[in-house]
Amino acid sequence: MKFTRKANANWKGTGMDGNGTITTQSKTLDSTQVSFKTRFEQGIGTNPEELIAAAHASCFTMQLSFLLSEVGYIAEDLRTEAKVTFEDGTITLIALELSGKVSQISEEEFQNLAKKAKEICPISKLLNTEISLLATLIL
């Protein structure tokens, strides 16, 4: 399977005082504000690190659901938080925190599948940074 997705960014002004927007192909983000404040302070809008976190959390969680299905499990509930750490001009860590409810799976199998999902998720493979995982199975 091959496909292409796209997003567009627009910026006006300087890096510190300017502002911009991003729009995704699906229009889920439609002229969504980006600025120095939304990235480095507290402002209304989004930023690249938040978008990476969203992409990674959703990709990892979907990948895990595929792996679970392959071995006969159905995820009742998978919730992932991705925390992107930006430090001195570099993304230094993405911490994935997963809680999952999957009937009849052992703790060991859940941990192994979560680890494998982290390793083979396309967004994980794309990123050149440390990725940690804390996975909790809810019984």
Secondary structure, DSSP 8 states (H G I E B T S, - for coil): ------EEEEEES-TTT-EEEEEETTSSSSSEEEEHHHHHS--SSB-HHHHHHHHHHHHHHHHHHHHHHHTT---SEEEEEEEEEEETTEEEEEEEEEEEE-TT--HHHHHHHHHHHHHH-HHHHH--SEEEEEEEE--
